[in-house]
Amino acid sequence: WLADHAWVVTALLCAGWIAAGWRTPDLAAQAFRVDLFEREGFTLWNNAWYGGHHTVGYSLLFPPLAATAGLWVTGALSAVAATALFQRLAGAHLPPAGARAGALLVSLASVADLVIGRLTYSLGAAIALAAVLALDRRRPLLATALAVATTAASPVAGLFVAMAGVSIALASVRSGRGVDEGGEGRRNGEGRRGGEGGEGHRGGPPAWHGLALAAGAFVPAVALAVAFPEGGRQPFWTVGFLVTLAAAFTVLALLPRGWRAVRTGATVYAVAVAAALLVDSPMGSNVSRLAVTFAAALLACALPLLAGRRGALATAAIVAFTVWTLWGPVREVAKVIDDPSTAAAYSAPLVEAVQARAQGPVRVEVPFTRAHWVENHVAGELPLARGWVTQIDTRRNALFRDDTPLTMPEYRAWLYDNGVAFVALPDVALDPAGRQEAELIESGVAPYLDEVWRNADWRLYAVEGSPGLASGAATVTALEAQAVTLEARRRGDTLLRVRPSPYWRVTRGEATVAPAGDWLRVRAARPGTVRLEIRLLSGQAQGPG
């Protein structure tokens, strides 16, 4: 019975995940976005990380849903829904044994994503499967609407749906009349659910259905990237690339020839994997998620149709890719076991120490921790020079990520450029992108770092000579998630160390705002209060610079 209702298995695994309460690194980023929504409501911008960045491209749907239903519950429901939808889709086309096996592996992979902390992607994956199921049932308008919703939930999942749509369209063109997943089987005299040639019982969707699905997912992704750019690069290591590419080619080589759309999809996916390695983009290693979730499951679905050597190879591949799927959560859980920084109480004394010594809003630097929950807990109270978005960090803070030793002058220049007033060094395990920085701080060779406080977990340093958040005619008196308030002492320019956006508006005072390199220039027409806010419409827009 459980095999026929794999979603129940997923629900039981999710209950174990919730009970375990593993606060893995990626979960910290999800939790921060939900906390931000709970404090501020829907936001376009976040001043707490990286001097400011757009938030819309991360997920439109997950923060409000998780704020309403709860972070863990939303993740669990997404995984359960993904399993049920996959089993419904597979059961309509495949022998029961294959559909059951595939659904159970999707169940395992979906919960593995939760353990890693990819809750936003889990939501997107569930909606993506709903879109494909709707298309399979010849409801193209609903499928396209769900494709749009997929991108709104997770742009990564949205791009996977776009690949699926292109694959369906290409397979339809190749078949000459539609994506006939069952045609070859029927011509060979095989039934609806049997035989190597067939996985379905009718011709597949026409090409325009696939193209509509692809457009529904891809167009919003491009629109969000253009309207609310973040940019940056997600690293893609060679080993991950090779395993992902191997998964694509294995699926292509072993699946039945009649599975035209899936086999075409494996080819399209292989091209996307190569592009993710060769072209720097925010996708990078995220492209592997599709293979991690579905490679073993697709092979398991096909296993009853494969015999002899192909069946043996498929079995070995299923085992290998399942181990690959499980390695991620094991690795991520190991990072946070016995790490006290996952609890808010660890960072609370640091926040109090900074607030007791700061005169007005200040920016704080904390070397990247391995668990990354400090970046969540501290940023809820104090703006950080860094945060927990790998793509932004690779673009803005490359000096912490390359193999070149970090020098004292380079670090001072970076601290001053980012207006950092305090540097805080924790005693927990650090991310590789934080180790060089910590070593330089601990060496004591940086004369511009003056230790002003410590406890059992933290050392706090004031940055001597830091210009702070503003230089020039005005001082920052308040820094909120989507707003900055300044007090202009006189008429003139101020270099405000907040990142540019086309949506900065002057909502109070007589001033203009424009980009000044990586930061903003605020020009006050007279002394007094000037307030800037992120708004789509109204107010005076940021100028061209």
C-alpha positions as CSV (number, residue, x, y, z in Angstrom):
1,W,0.0,0.0,0.0
2,L,2.8,2.5,0.8
3,A,4.4,1.9,-2.6
4,D,1.1,2.9,-4.2
5,H,0.9,6.0,-2.0
6,A,4.5,7.2,-2.0
7,W,3.4,10.6,-0.6
8,V,2.7,8.9,2.7
9,V,6.4,7.8,2.8
10,T,7.3,11.4,2.1
11,A,5.1,12.6,4.9
12,L,6.7,10.2,7.3
13,L,10.2,11.2,6.3
14,C,9.2,14.9,6.6
15,A,7.9,14.3,10.1
16,G,11.4,12.9,10.9
17,W,13.1,15.9,9.3
18,I,11.0,18.3,11.4
19,A,11.6,16.3,14.6
20,A,15.3,16.2,13.9
21,G,15.4,20.0,13.5
22,W,18.6,20.1,11.5
23,R,19.4,23.8,10.8
24,T,21.5,23.3,7.7
25,P,23.3,26.1,6.0
26,D,20.9,26.6,3.1
27,L,18.0,26.7,5.5
28,A,19.5,29.8,7.0
29,A,19.0,31.7,3.7
30,Q,15.4,30.5,3.4
31,A,14.7,31.4,7.0
32,F,16.1,34.9,6.6
33,R,13.8,35.6,3.6
34,V,10.8,34.5,5.6
35,D,11.8,36.5,8.6
36,L,12.3,39.5,6.3
37,F,8.8,39.0,5.0
38,E,7.4,38.7,8.5
39,R,9.0,42.0,9.5
40,E,8.6,44.0,6.4
41,G,5.9,42.4,4.2
42,F,6.6,42.1,0.5
43,T,10.0,43.7,-0.3
44,L,11.9,44.6,-3.5
45,W,15.1,45.2,-1.6
46,N,17.2,44.2,1.4
47,N,19.7,46.6,3.0
48,A,20.8,44.0,5.6
49,W,23.2,42.1,3.3
50,Y,25.9,43.2,0.9
51,G,25.1,46.9,1.2
52,G,21.7,46.2,-0.3
53,H,20.4,43.9,-3.1
54,H,17.1,43.0,-4.8
55,T,15.1,40.3,-3.3
56,V,12.4,39.6,-5.9
57,G,14.5,37.2,-8.0
58,Y,14.9,34.7,-5.2
59,S,11.2,33.8,-4.8
60,L,8.0,35.7,-4.9
61,L,5.8,32.9,-3.5
62,F,7.9,31.1,-0.8
63,P,8.3,33.9,1.8
64,P,4.6,34.7,2.1
65,L,3.6,31.0,2.0
66,A,6.2,30.1,4.6
67,A,5.3,33.1,6.8
68,T,1.7,32.0,6.7
69,A,2.0,28.2,7.1
70,G,5.4,28.0,8.7
71,L,8.9,27.4,7.2
72,W,9.1,23.7,8.0
73,V,5.4,22.9,7.2
74,T,5.7,24.6,3.8
75,G,8.7,22.6,2.9
76,A,7.1,19.4,4.0
77,L,3.9,20.0,2.0
78,S,6.0,20.9,-1.1
79,A,7.8,17.5,-0.9
80,V,4.6,15.6,-0.3
81,A,2.9,17.3,-3.2
82,A,5.9,16.7,-5.5
83,T,5.9,13.0,-4.7
84,A,2.1,12.6,-5.3
85,L,2.2,14.5,-8.6
86,F,5.1,12.5,-9.9
87,Q,3.4,9.3,-9.0
88,R,0.2,10.4,-10.7
89,L,2.1,11.4,-13.8
90,A,4.2,8.2,-13.9
91,G,1.2,6.0,-13.1
92,A,-0.7,7.3,-16.2
93,H,2.0,6.0,-18.5
94,L,4.1,3.3,-16.9
95,P,3.9,-0.2,-15.6
96,P,2.8,0.0,-11.9
97,A,6.1,-1.4,-10.7
98,G,8.1,1.3,-12.4
99,A,5.8,4.1,-11.3
100,R,6.0,2.9,-7.7
101,A,9.8,2.6,-7.7
102,G,10.2,6.0,-9.4
103,A,7.9,7.7,-7.0
104,L,9.7,6.3,-4.0
105,L,13.0,7.6,-5.3
106,V,11.4,11.0,-5.9
107,S,10.2,10.9,-2.3
108,L,13.7,10.3,-1.1
109,A,15.1,13.0,-3.3
110,S,12.5,15.5,-2.3
111,V,13.1,15.0,1.4
112,A,16.9,15.2,0.7
113,D,16.3,18.6,-0.7
114,L,14.5,19.6,2.5
115,V,17.4,18.4,4.6
116,I,19.9,20.4,2.6
117,G,17.6,23.4,3.0
118,R,16.4,24.0,-0.5
119,L,12.8,24.7,0.5
120,T,12.2,27.4,-2.1
121,Y,13.3,24.9,-4.8
122,S,11.1,22.2,-3.3
123,L,8.1,24.5,-3.7
124,G,9.1,25.2,-7.3
125,A,9.6,21.5,-8.1
126,A,6.1,20.7,-6.8
127,I,4.5,23.4,-8.9
128,A,6.6,22.3,-11.9
129,L,5.3,18.8,-11.7
130,A,1.8,20.1,-11.5
131,A,2.5,22.1,-14.7
132,V,3.8,19.0,-16.6
133,L,0.8,16.9,-15.3
134,A,-1.6,19.6,-16.6
135,L,0.1,19.6,-20.0
136,D,-0.1,15.8,-20.1
137,R,-3.9,16.1,-19.5
138,R,-4.2,18.5,-22.4
139,R,-4.8,21.6,-20.4
140,P,-2.2,24.0,-21.9
141,L,-3.6,27.2,-20.4
142,L,-3.5,25.7,-16.9
143,A,0.0,24.3,-17.6
144,T,1.3,27.7,-18.7
145,A,-0.2,29.4,-15.7
146,L,1.5,26.9,-13.5
147,A,4.8,27.4,-15.4
148,V,4.6,31.1,-14.5
149,A,3.9,30.1,-10.9
150,T,6.9,27.8,-10.9
151,T,9.2,30.6,-11.8
152,A,7.6,32.8,-9.2
153,A,8.3,30.2,-6.6
154,S,11.8,29.3,-7.8
155,P,13.5,30.6,-10.9
156,V,15.8,27.6,-10.9
157,A,12.8,25.3,-11.1
158,G,11.3,27.6,-13.7
159,L,14.3,27.2,-16.0
160,F,13.9,23.4,-15.6
161,V,10.2,23.7,-16.7
162,A,11.4,25.8,-19.7
163,M,13.8,23.0,-20.6
164,A,10.9,20.5,-20.3
165,G,8.7,22.6,-22.6
166,V,11.4,22.9,-25.3
167,S,12.0,19.2,-25.0
168,I,8.3,18.4,-25.5
169,A,8.1,20.7,-28.5
170,L,11.3,19.2,-30.1
171,A,10.0,15.7,-29.5
172,S,6.7,16.6,-31.1
173,V,8.3,18.0,-34.2
174,R,10.5,14.9,-34.5
175,S,7.4,12.6,-34.2
176,G,5.7,14.5,-37.0
177,R,2.4,14.8,-35.1
178,G,3.1,15.2,-31.4
179,V,5.1,13.7,-28.6
180,D,3.9,10.2,-29.1
181,E,5.4,8.5,-26.0
182,G,3.4,5.4,-26.6
183,G,3.4,5.2,-30.4
184,E,6.4,3.0,-30.8
185,G,5.1,0.6,-28.2
186,R,1.7,0.4,-29.9
187,R,3.3,-0.2,-33.3
188,N,5.3,-3.1,-31.8
189,G,2.1,-4.5,-30.5
190,E,2.7,-3.5,-26.9
191,G,0.0,-2.3,-24.6
192,R,-0.6,1.0,-22.8
193,R,1.8,0.2,-19.9
194,G,4.1,-2.5,-21.3
195,G,7.1,-3.0,-23.5
196,E,10.3,-1.1,-24.0
197,G,8.9,1.1,-26.8
198,G,6.0,2.7,-24.9
199,E,5.3,4.7,-21.8
200,G,2.0,6.1,-22.7
201,H,-1.4,5.5,-24.1
202,R,-1.8,8.3,-26.6
203,G,0.1,10.8,-28.7
204,G,1.8,13.5,-26.7
205,P,1.0,17.2,-26.6
206,P,1.5,19.2,-29.8
207,A,4.6,21.4,-30.2
208,W,2.8,24.6,-29.4
209,H,1.8,23.2,-26.0
210,G,5.5,22.7,-25.2
211,L,6.5,26.1,-26.4
212,A,3.7,27.7,-24.3
213,L,5.0,25.9,-21.3
214,A,8.5,27.0,-21.9
215,A,7.5,30.6,-22.5
216,G,5.4,30.6,-19.3
217,A,8.4,29.7,-17.3
218,F,11.2,31.5,-19.2
219,V,9.7,34.9,-19.9
220,P,9.0,35.7,-16.2
221,A,12.5,34.5,-15.3
222,V,14.0,36.9,-17.9
223,A,11.7,39.7,-16.8
224,L,12.7,39.3,-13.1
225,A,16.4,39.2,-14.0
226,V,16.1,42.4,-16.1
227,A,13.9,44.3,-13.7
228,F,15.5,43.3,-10.5
229,P,19.1,42.3,-11.3
230,E,21.4,40.6,-8.9
231,G,23.9,39.0,-11.2
232,G,26.9,37.2,-9.9
233,R,28.2,33.7,-10.5
234,Q,27.3,30.4,-8.9
235,P,30.5,28.2,-8.9
236,F,30.3,24.8,-10.7
237,W,33.1,22.5,-9.7
238,T,34.5,20.0,-12.2
239,V,33.4,16.9,-10.2
240,G,29.8,18.1,-9.9
241,F,29.8,18.9,-13.6
242,L,31.0,15.5,-14.6
243,V,28.6,13.6,-12.4
244,T,25.7,15.7,-13.7
245,L,26.6,15.3,-17.3
246,A,27.0,11.5,-16.7
247,A,23.5,11.4,-15.3
248,A,22.1,13.1,-18.4
249,F,23.9,10.8,-20.8
250,T,23.0,7.7,-18.7
251,V,19.3,8.6,-18.9
252,L,19.7,9.2,-22.6
253,A,21.5,5.9,-23.2
254,L,19.3,3.6,-21.1
255,L,15.7,4.9,-21.4
256,P,13.5,3.2,-24.0
257,R,13.7,4.7,-27.5
258,G,10.0,5.4,-27.4
259,W,10.4,7.8,-24.6
260,R,11.0,10.6,-27.0
261,A,10.2,13.6,-24.8
262,V,12.3,12.4,-21.9
263,R,15.2,11.4,-24.0
264,T,15.1,14.7,-25.9
265,G,14.9,16.4,-22.4
266,A,18.1,14.5,-21.4
267,T,19.8,16.0,-24.5
268,V,18.6,19.5,-23.8
269,Y,19.7,19.1,-20.2
270,A,23.2,18.0,-21.2
271,V,23.5,21.1,-23.3
272,A,22.3,23.2,-20.4
273,V,24.8,21.5,-18.0
274,A,27.7,22.3,-20.4
275,A,26.5,25.9,-20.7
276,A,26.3,26.2,-16.9
277,L,30.0,25.3,-16.7
278,L,31.2,27.4,-19.6
279,V,29.2,30.6,-19.1
280,D,29.4,32.4,-15.8
281,S,25.9,32.9,-14.5
282,P,23.8,32.6,-11.3
283,M,22.8,29.1,-12.4
284,G,26.1,27.3,-12.1
285,S,26.0,24.2,-9.9
286,N,22.3,24.7,-9.4
287,V,21.7,23.0,-12.7
288,S,22.6,19.7,-11.0
289,R,19.4,19.8,-9.0
290,L,17.3,18.3,-11.8
291,A,19.6,15.3,-12.1
292,V,19.8,14.9,-8.3
293,T,16.0,14.8,-8.0
294,F,15.0,12.8,-11.1
295,A,17.9,10.8,-12.7
296,A,17.5,7.7,-10.4
297,A,13.7,8.0,-10.4
298,L,13.5,8.0,-14.2
299,L,15.8,5.0,-14.5
300,A,13.7,3.2,-11.9
301,C,10.5,4.0,-13.8
302,A,12.0,2.3,-16.9
303,L,13.6,-0.6,-15.1
304,P,10.7,-3.1,-15.7
305,L,11.0,-2.4,-19.4
306,L,14.7,-3.0,-19.6
307,A,16.2,-6.5,-19.8
308,G,19.7,-8.0,-19.8
309,R,22.7,-5.8,-19.9
310,R,20.6,-2.6,-20.1
311,G,18.7,-3.6,-17.0
312,A,21.9,-4.4,-15.1
313,L,23.4,-1.1,-16.1
314,A,20.3,0.8,-15.1
315,T,20.3,-0.9,-11.7
316,A,23.9,0.1,-11.1
317,A,23.1,3.6,-12.2
318,I,20.1,3.8,-9.9
319,V,22.3,2.8,-6.9
320,A,25.0,5.3,-7.9
321,F,22.7,8.2,-8.4
322,T,20.8,7.5,-5.2
323,V,24.1,7.6,-3.3
324,W,24.8,10.9,-5.0
325,T,21.3,12.2,-3.9
326,L,21.9,11.2,-0.3
327,W,25.4,12.5,-0.1
328,G,24.2,16.1,-0.1
329,P,22.1,16.0,3.0
330,V,24.7,13.9,4.9
331,R,27.4,16.5,4.1
332,E,25.2,19.5,5.0
333,V,24.0,18.0,8.3
334,A,27.6,17.2,9.2
335,K,28.4,20.9,8.9
336,V,26.0,21.9,11.7
337,I,26.1,19.1,14.1
338,D,27.2,20.5,17.5
339,D,27.6,24.0,16.0
340,P,26.2,26.5,18.6
341,S,26.0,29.3,16.0
342,T,22.8,27.8,14.6
343,A,20.9,29.2,17.6
344,A,20.0,32.9,17.8
345,A,21.3,33.0,21.4
346,Y,24.8,32.6,20.1
347,S,24.8,35.9,18.2
348,A,22.7,37.9,20.7
349,P,25.6,39.0,22.9
350,L,27.5,40.3,19.8
351,V,24.4,42.3,18.7
352,E,24.2,43.9,22.1
353,A,27.9,44.7,22.2
354,V,27.8,46.4,18.8
355,Q,24.6,48.4,19.7
356,A,26.2,49.5,22.9
357,R,29.2,51.0,21.1
358,A,27.7,52.2,17.8
359,Q,26.7,55.8,17.3
360,G,23.9,55.5,14.8
361,P,23.5,52.8,12.1
362,V,26.7,50.8,11.4
363,R,27.7,48.0,9.1
364,V,29.3,44.9,10.5
365,E,31.6,42.3,8.9
366,V,31.6,38.7,10.1
367,P,33.8,36.2,8.2
368,F,31.6,33.5,6.6
369,T,30.7,30.8,9.0
370,R,30.3,27.2,7.9
371,A,26.7,27.0,9.3
372,H,25.8,30.4,8.0
373,W,23.2,31.0,10.7
374,V,25.2,34.0,12.0
375,E,24.4,35.7,8.7
376,N,20.8,35.2,9.5
377,H,20.6,36.1,13.2
378,V,22.9,39.2,13.2
379,A,21.4,40.7,10.0
380,G,18.0,40.7,11.7
381,E,19.4,43.5,13.9
382,L,22.5,44.9,12.2
383,P,23.4,45.3,8.5
384,L,26.2,43.0,7.4
385,A,28.8,43.7,4.8
386,R,28.3,40.2,3.5
387,G,25.3,37.8,3.7
388,W,24.4,34.4,2.4
389,V,23.9,34.7,-1.4
390,T,26.8,32.9,-3.1
391,Q,26.2,34.6,-6.5
392,I,26.4,38.1,-5.0
393,D,29.4,37.2,-2.9
394,T,31.4,35.9,-5.8
395,R,30.8,39.1,-7.7
396,R,31.4,41.7,-4.9
397,N,33.8,39.9,-2.7
398,A,36.1,37.9,-4.9
399,L,39.2,38.7,-2.8
400,F,37.9,36.2,-0.2
401,R,37.3,33.4,-2.7
402,D,40.4,33.2,-4.9
403,D,43.7,31.4,-4.0
404,T,45.7,34.7,-3.7
405,P,46.6,35.4,-0.1
406,L,44.6,38.2,1.4
407,T,46.9,41.1,2.4
408,M,46.4,43.7,5.1
409,P,46.1,46.7,2.7
410,E,43.6,44.8,0.5
411,Y,41.5,44.0,3.6
412,R,41.6,47.5,4.9
413,A,40.6,48.9,1.5
414,W,37.7,46.5,1.3
415,L,36.5,47.4,4.9
416,Y,36.7,51.1,4.1
417,D,35.0,50.8,0.8
418,N,32.1,49.0,2.3
419,G,31.8,51.4,5.2
420,V,32.4,48.6,7.8
421,A,32.6,50.0,11.4
422,F,33.1,46.7,13.3
423,V,34.5,43.3,12.5
424,A,33.3,40.4,14.6
425,L,35.2,37.0,14.7
426,P,33.3,34.0,15.9
427,D,34.9,30.9,17.4
428,V,32.9,28.4,15.3
429,A,34.0,26.5,12.1
430,L,34.2,28.9,9.1
431,D,33.3,28.6,5.5
432,P,36.3,28.4,3.1
433,A,35.4,31.9,1.9
434,G,36.0,33.2,5.5
435,R,39.2,31.4,6.5
436,Q,41.8,33.7,5.0
437,E,40.0,36.7,6.5
438,A,39.9,35.1,10.0
439,E,43.6,34.2,9.8
440,L,44.5,37.8,9.0
441,I,42.4,39.1,11.9
442,E,43.8,36.6,14.3
443,S,47.4,37.3,13.2
444,G,47.1,40.7,14.9
445,V,49.0,42.5,12.0
446,A,46.2,44.8,11.1
447,P,46.7,48.0,13.0
448,Y,43.4,49.4,11.9
449,L,41.5,46.7,13.9
450,D,41.1,47.6,17.6
451,E,39.7,44.9,19.8
452,V,36.9,46.5,21.9
453,W,35.0,43.5,23.4
454,R,35.1,39.8,23.7
455,N,33.3,36.9,25.3
456,A,33.7,33.1,25.1
457,D,32.3,33.0,21.6
458,W,33.2,36.3,19.9
459,R,35.9,39.0,19.5
460,L,34.8,42.4,18.3
461,Y,37.0,44.9,16.6
462,A,36.4,48.5,15.8
463,V,37.7,49.5,12.3
464,E,39.9,52.6,12.9
465,G,39.5,55.2,10.2
466,S,36.4,53.7,8.7
467,P,34.3,56.3,6.8
468,G,31.1,54.6,7.9
469,L,27.9,54.4,5.8
470,A,28.2,58.0,4.5
471,S,30.9,60.5,3.7
472,G,30.2,64.2,2.9
473,A,27.4,66.6,3.7
474,A,25.0,64.1,5.5
475,T,25.0,61.5,8.2
476,V,22.9,58.3,8.1
477,T,20.4,58.3,11.0
478,A,18.3,55.3,10.1
479,L,18.9,52.3,7.8
480,E,15.9,50.1,7.2
481,A,15.3,47.1,4.9
482,Q,14.1,49.4,2.0
483,A,14.8,52.9,3.2
484,V,17.6,55.2,4.4
485,T,17.2,58.4,6.4
486,L,20.0,61.0,6.4
487,E,20.5,64.3,8.1
488,A,22.1,66.8,5.9
489,R,24.3,69.3,7.8
490,R,24.7,71.5,4.8
491,R,23.9,71.7,1.1
492,G,26.1,69.4,-1.0
493,D,27.0,65.8,-1.9
494,T,27.1,62.7,0.2
495,L,28.6,59.3,-0.8
496,L,26.1,56.9,0.6
497,R,27.4,53.3,0.9
498,V,24.2,51.7,-0.2
499,R,24.0,49.9,-3.5
500,P,22.3,51.5,-6.5
501,S,18.9,50.5,-7.8
502,P,16.6,52.2,-10.3
503,Y,13.9,52.1,-7.6
504,W,15.5,54.5,-5.1
505,R,13.2,57.5,-4.6
506,V,13.6,60.6,-2.6
507,T,10.4,60.7,-0.4
508,R,11.3,63.4,2.0
509,G,13.5,66.5,1.7
510,E,15.0,68.4,-1.2
511,A,17.6,66.1,-2.7
512,T,18.5,64.0,-5.7
513,V,20.0,60.5,-5.7
514,A,22.1,58.9,-8.4
515,P,24.7,56.1,-8.8
516,A,28.3,56.8,-7.8
517,G,30.2,53.7,-8.9
518,D,29.1,50.9,-6.6
519,W,27.3,53.2,-4.3
520,L,24.9,56.2,-4.3
521,R,25.4,59.9,-4.4
522,V,22.9,62.0,-2.5
523,R,22.9,65.7,-3.3
524,A,21.0,67.7,-0.7
525,A,19.6,71.1,-1.8
526,R,19.6,72.4,1.8
527,P,20.2,71.2,5.3
528,G,17.6,68.9,6.8
529,T,16.2,65.4,6.7
530,V,16.4,63.4,3.5
531,R,14.7,60.0,3.2
532,L,15.2,57.5,0.4
533,E,12.9,54.6,-0.2
534,I,12.7,51.7,-2.6
535,R,9.5,52.1,-4.6
536,L,8.4,51.0,-8.0
537,L,6.4,54.2,-8.6
538,S,6.1,57.7,-7.2
539,G,8.7,60.0,-5.8
540,Q,11.8,61.3,-7.4
541,A,13.7,58.4,-9.2
542,Q,17.4,57.7,-9.0
543,G,19.1,59.6,-11.8
544,P,21.5,58.3,-14.4
545,G,24.6,59.4,-12.5
